[in-house]
């Protein structure tokens, strides 16, 4: 049965209405309306791609030239998280009863990244992004270096890296502390999505400026080597190997330890593109450092790996050649280089105003009245339709406590799954706050619907 979140005509209206916001407007009523539109576009794009149906969301974003708007809005929230959110957490007079609005702002970046991961698979999306691809390359570089840093212990937390100098991101309430933890967890998931988006850019781009940015400015080949080396989506826990697959950590059986995950494949394909495509290879400087870093790949290129991704045989031959030769240095060319603008523009426009924006948003945006909360709840309830969300799941629901396959929902909120009553009882201390909030929202919506009938 065909499941649709939005029909093509509705999707076109949503796409046409997409616009860029200022940092001050993040979390406003108008911003939340667009957030809902983007969430629905994201769900529909995933549905169409996974069912191999007509990808009309992708086509509309391309034809209406809205991909640069998505990139702008994603970077806008990224900057809000790094510059405004830490200041907001430190305000002594900010004691929110409800942090759902704040969480949805944090979640917004992940929603757009999900949508970009789906649509950037197509070459015309990369072309339609125009100059925003440069900003997207910079964004992916920030996320990939964050992954490497966390895996090697170079950074403590996402917030510590970007907090105002000499300050600590410490909340006076458990609620805000929990929100910060959710923010850090989201950051990891977003960074993994950046791996796929970068791969699609390396597949499609022919722009000299984009290639120069990847090869010369950011030295992406060496960043990808570090990712292969530290493999942040794989870990050993209690003597067992776990890998991050489909949004959660899964235990891998001994016979599947060497099986390549989707993330492994994306990194290797990106390396293949950057090192073997002629227009990329011509821009890269194979100096001693870069050469030594790239040759580290040889120990990972086992027969098992090459069997799973046969294209890597060509990369293996290239590395063998690189080991005994010194490739010609890149040609010095007169190049009128384009530079990314979105991050620099937003930061420049708001420099020195971070605390003032935080204070404004506490007063005007993140302290909603009861009626405003109800309106938000209605909109979000329409967006996050439970039946539609379940149709997007790649596999059967998992228990919220132990992670095993589950068949029973929480009777109160209908939003969490459990395999047995025992797991539900043991998880209640963590689930209680979200459960009560969701139940209250649902009750209010149902009451309003009855009154209006």
Secondary structure, DSSP 8 states (H G I E B T S, - for coil): ----SS-HHHHHHHHHH-----GGGTTSHHHHHHHHHHHHHHHHHHHHHHTT---HHHHHHHHTT-HHHHHHHHHHHHHIIIIIHHHHHH-TT---S--HHHHHHHHHHHHHHHHHHHHTTSHHHHHHTTTHHHHHHHHHHHHHHHHHHHHHTS-S-HHHHHS-TT-----SSHHHHHHHHHHHHHHHHHHHHHHHHHHHHHHH---HHHHHIIIIIS-HHHHHHHHHHH-TTEEEETTEEEEEETTEEEE--GGGTT---HHHHHHHHHHHHHHHSHHHHTT----HHHHHHHHGGGGG--HHHHHHSTTHHHHHHHHHHHHH-----------------HHHHHHHHHTT-HHHHHHHHHHHTSS--HHHHHHHHHHHHHHT-HHHHHHH-SS--B-TTT-SB--EE-TTTS--EESSHHHHHHHHHHHHHHHHHHHHHHHHHHHHHHHH-
